[in-house]
Amino acid sequence: MERTDKANYYLDIAETVAERSTCLRRHYGAIIVRDDEIISTGYNGAPRGRKNCADLGHCLRDELNIPSGERYELCRSVHAEQNAIISAARRDSLGATLYLAGRNAKTGELLSDTSPCSMCRRFIINAGIRKVVCRVAADKYETIDVRDWVFNDESIDLKP
């Protein structure tokens, strides 16, 4: 019997966490791991106490035909990465790895383009997380060194 490698083990757990998602478009799960210990988990859904899209039965971004990755301010959800970071103490996140997995909420298909959005990247940088591992296929993943986001800043430059 072959043992699952550590990255896929943690990504499998992230997929299980994603099953709690209340988003009607995408189900994401994230876990933060340091020294082989799970520090926290998070999935995408409305802030605590607020109504979520699954309960409301509709998604405003879908109704307005907004493409994925755009107009996040119209979304009711807090992202999985953000929820995992919020649930962890920064001292525990320093040097940790965040594992992220996602599925299409309508089809259940694994998302091959899983990657934190630009806002989540800022959260990840400030949390002191060192690496992000994103599931891109059934036992395949991409590993990102967070320092690359610091030194290759893709932020919009609004100089006059």
C-alpha positions as a Markdown table, in Angstrom:
| # | Residue | x | y | z |
|---|---|---|---|---|
| 1 | Met | 0.0 | 0.0 | 0.0 |
| 2 | Glu | 1.4 | 3.4 | -1.0 |
| 3 | Arg | 1.2 | 6.2 | 1.5 |
| 4 | Thr | -0.1 | 9.6 | 0.5 |
| 5 | Asp | 2.6 | 12.2 | 0.5 |
| 6 | Lys | 2.3 | 15.0 | 3.1 |
| 7 | Ala | 1.2 | 17.7 | 0.6 |
| 8 | Asn | -1.7 | 15.6 | -0.7 |
| 9 | Tyr | -2.6 | 14.5 | 2.8 |
| 10 | Tyr | -3.0 | 18.2 | 3.8 |
| 11 | Leu | -4.7 | 19.0 | 0.5 |
| 12 | Asp | -7.2 | 16.2 | 1.1 |
| 13 | Ile | -8.0 | 17.7 | 4.5 |
| 14 | Ala | -8.4 | 21.1 | 2.8 |
| 15 | Glu | -10.9 | 19.6 | 0.4 |
| 16 | Thr | -12.9 | 18.1 | 3.3 |
| 17 | Val | -12.9 | 21.6 | 4.9 |
| 18 | Ala | -14.3 | 23.0 | 1.6 |
| 19 | Glu | -17.4 | 20.8 | 2.1 |
| 20 | Arg | -18.5 | 23.4 | 4.7 |
| 21 | Ser | -18.5 | 26.2 | 2.1 |
| 22 | Thr | -21.7 | 28.1 | 1.6 |
| 23 | Cys | -20.8 | 29.8 | -1.7 |
| 24 | Leu | -22.9 | 28.9 | -4.7 |
| 25 | Arg | -20.0 | 29.4 | -7.2 |
| 26 | Arg | -16.8 | 27.9 | -5.6 |
| 27 | His | -16.1 | 25.7 | -2.6 |
| 28 | Tyr | -12.6 | 26.4 | -1.1 |
| 29 | Gly | -10.9 | 25.0 | 1.9 |
| 30 | Ala | -7.7 | 26.1 | 3.4 |
| 31 | Ile | -5.5 | 24.8 | 6.3 |
| 32 | Ile | -2.5 | 26.3 | 7.9 |
| 33 | Val | 0.2 | 23.9 | 8.9 |
| 34 | Arg | 3.4 | 24.5 | 10.8 |
| 35 | Asp | 5.9 | 21.9 | 12.0 |
| 36 | Asp | 3.5 | 19.1 | 10.8 |
| 37 | Glu | 0.7 | 20.4 | 13.0 |
| 38 | Ile | -2.6 | 21.9 | 11.7 |
| 39 | Ile | -2.9 | 25.4 | 13.2 |
| 40 | Ser | -6.2 | 26.4 | 11.7 |
| 41 | Thr | -8.8 | 25.7 | 8.9 |
| 42 | Gly | -11.1 | 27.9 | 6.9 |
| 43 | Tyr | -13.6 | 27.7 | 4.2 |
| 44 | Asn | -15.4 | 30.4 | 2.1 |
| 45 | Gly | -18.7 | 31.6 | 3.5 |
| 46 | Ala | -20.6 | 34.6 | 4.8 |
| 47 | Pro | -19.3 | 36.2 | 8.1 |
| 48 | Arg | -20.6 | 34.6 | 11.3 |
| 49 | Gly | -24.2 | 35.5 | 11.9 |
| 50 | Arg | -24.9 | 36.8 | 8.4 |
| 51 | Lys | -27.0 | 35.0 | 5.8 |
| 52 | Asn | -25.0 | 33.1 | 3.2 |
| 53 | Cys | -25.8 | 32.6 | -0.4 |
| 54 | Ala | -26.7 | 28.9 | 0.1 |
| 55 | Asp | -29.4 | 29.8 | 2.5 |
| 56 | Leu | -30.6 | 32.8 | 0.4 |
| 57 | Gly | -30.7 | 30.6 | -2.7 |
| 58 | His | -28.9 | 33.1 | -5.0 |
| 59 | Cys | -25.6 | 34.7 | -5.7 |
| 60 | Leu | -25.5 | 38.4 | -6.6 |
| 61 | Arg | -22.3 | 38.0 | -8.7 |
| 62 | Asp | -23.9 | 35.1 | -10.7 |
| 63 | Glu | -27.1 | 37.2 | -11.2 |
| 64 | Leu | -24.9 | 40.1 | -12.5 |
| 65 | Asn | -22.8 | 37.7 | -14.7 |
| 66 | Ile | -19.6 | 38.9 | -13.0 |
| 67 | Pro | -16.6 | 36.7 | -14.0 |
| 68 | Ser | -14.7 | 34.8 | -11.4 |
| 69 | Gly | -12.0 | 36.9 | -9.8 |
| 70 | Glu | -13.8 | 40.2 | -10.3 |
| 71 | Arg | -15.9 | 42.5 | -8.1 |
| 72 | Tyr | -15.2 | 40.7 | -4.8 |
| 73 | Glu | -16.8 | 43.6 | -2.9 |
| 74 | Leu | -20.2 | 42.3 | -4.1 |
| 75 | Cys | -19.6 | 38.8 | -2.7 |
| 76 | Arg | -21.1 | 37.9 | 0.7 |
| 77 | Ser | -18.2 | 35.4 | 1.5 |
| 78 | Val | -15.0 | 35.7 | 3.4 |
| 79 | His | -12.4 | 33.7 | 1.5 |
| 80 | Ala | -11.1 | 30.3 | 2.9 |
| 81 | Glu | -7.6 | 31.7 | 3.3 |
| 82 | Gln | -8.8 | 34.7 | 5.2 |
| 83 | Asn | -10.9 | 32.6 | 7.5 |
| 84 | Ala | -7.9 | 30.3 | 8.2 |
| 85 | Ile | -5.7 | 33.3 | 9.0 |
| 86 | Ile | -8.3 | 34.9 | 11.2 |
| 87 | Ser | -8.6 | 31.7 | 13.2 |
| 88 | Ala | -4.8 | 31.4 | 13.8 |
| 89 | Ala | -2.5 | 33.4 | 16.0 |
| 90 | Arg | 0.2 | 35.2 | 14.0 |
| 91 | Arg | 2.9 | 33.6 | 16.1 |
| 92 | Asp | 1.7 | 30.2 | 15.0 |
| 93 | Ser | 1.4 | 31.2 | 11.3 |
| 94 | Leu | 5.0 | 32.5 | 11.1 |
| 95 | Gly | 6.9 | 30.2 | 8.7 |
| 96 | Ala | 3.8 | 28.0 | 8.1 |
| 97 | Thr | 2.4 | 26.6 | 5.0 |
| 98 | Leu | -1.1 | 27.2 | 3.8 |
| 99 | Tyr | -2.8 | 24.4 | 1.8 |
| 100 | Leu | -5.6 | 25.4 | -0.6 |
| 101 | Ala | -8.1 | 23.3 | -2.6 |
| 102 | Gly | -11.2 | 24.2 | -4.4 |
| 103 | Arg | -14.1 | 22.8 | -6.4 |
| 104 | Asn | -16.8 | 24.2 | -8.7 |
| 105 | Ala | -19.9 | 24.4 | -6.5 |
| 106 | Lys | -22.3 | 23.4 | -9.3 |
| 107 | Thr | -20.3 | 20.6 | -11.0 |
| 108 | Gly | -18.1 | 19.4 | -8.1 |
| 109 | Glu | -15.1 | 19.5 | -10.5 |
| 110 | Leu | -11.7 | 20.2 | -9.0 |
| 111 | Leu | -10.5 | 23.7 | -9.9 |
| 112 | Ser | -7.3 | 23.5 | -11.8 |
| 113 | Asp | -6.6 | 27.2 | -11.5 |
| 114 | Thr | -6.7 | 27.4 | -7.6 |
| 115 | Ser | -4.6 | 30.3 | -6.4 |
| 116 | Pro | -5.1 | 33.0 | -3.8 |
| 117 | Cys | -6.6 | 36.2 | -5.1 |
| 118 | Ser | -4.5 | 39.4 | -4.7 |
| 119 | Met | -6.4 | 40.4 | -1.5 |
| 120 | Cys | -5.7 | 37.0 | 0.1 |
| 121 | Arg | -2.1 | 37.2 | -1.0 |
| 122 | Arg | -1.8 | 40.4 | 1.2 |
| 123 | Phe | -3.3 | 38.5 | 4.2 |
| 124 | Ile | -0.9 | 35.6 | 3.6 |
| 125 | Ile | 2.1 | 37.9 | 3.5 |
| 126 | Asn | 1.1 | 39.7 | 6.6 |
| 127 | Ala | 0.4 | 36.5 | 8.5 |
| 128 | Gly | 4.0 | 35.4 | 8.0 |
| 129 | Ile | 3.1 | 32.3 | 6.0 |
| 130 | Arg | 6.1 | 31.0 | 4.1 |
| 131 | Lys | 4.6 | 28.7 | 1.4 |
| 132 | Val | 1.2 | 28.2 | -0.3 |
| 133 | Val | 0.4 | 24.8 | -1.8 |
| 134 | Cys | -2.5 | 24.8 | -4.2 |
| 135 | Arg | -4.2 | 21.6 | -5.5 |
| 136 | Val | -4.5 | 21.8 | -9.3 |
| 137 | Ala | -5.4 | 18.2 | -10.2 |
| 138 | Ala | -6.3 | 15.0 | -8.3 |
| 139 | Asp | -2.8 | 14.3 | -6.8 |
| 140 | Lys | -1.0 | 17.3 | -8.2 |
| 141 | Tyr | -0.2 | 20.7 | -6.7 |
| 142 | Glu | 1.8 | 23.8 | -7.2 |
| 143 | Thr | 4.0 | 25.2 | -4.4 |
| 144 | Ile | 4.4 | 29.0 | -4.2 |
| 145 | Asp | 7.1 | 30.7 | -2.2 |
| 146 | Val | 5.3 | 33.7 | -0.6 |
| 147 | Arg | 8.5 | 35.8 | -0.9 |
| 148 | Asp | 7.9 | 35.8 | -4.6 |
| 149 | Trp | 4.7 | 37.8 | -4.0 |
| 150 | Val | 6.6 | 40.3 | -1.9 |
| 151 | Phe | 9.4 | 40.9 | -4.4 |
| 152 | Asn | 7.2 | 40.6 | -7.6 |
| 153 | Asp | 4.5 | 42.9 | -6.5 |
| 154 | Glu | 1.6 | 42.8 | -9.0 |
| 155 | Ser | -0.3 | 45.6 | -7.2 |
| 156 | Ile | -1.8 | 48.3 | -9.4 |
| 157 | Asp | 0.4 | 51.4 | -9.5 |
| 158 | Leu | -1.7 | 54.5 | -9.6 |
| 159 | Lys | 1.0 | 57.1 | -10.0 |
| 160 | Pro | -0.1 | 60.3 | -11.8 |
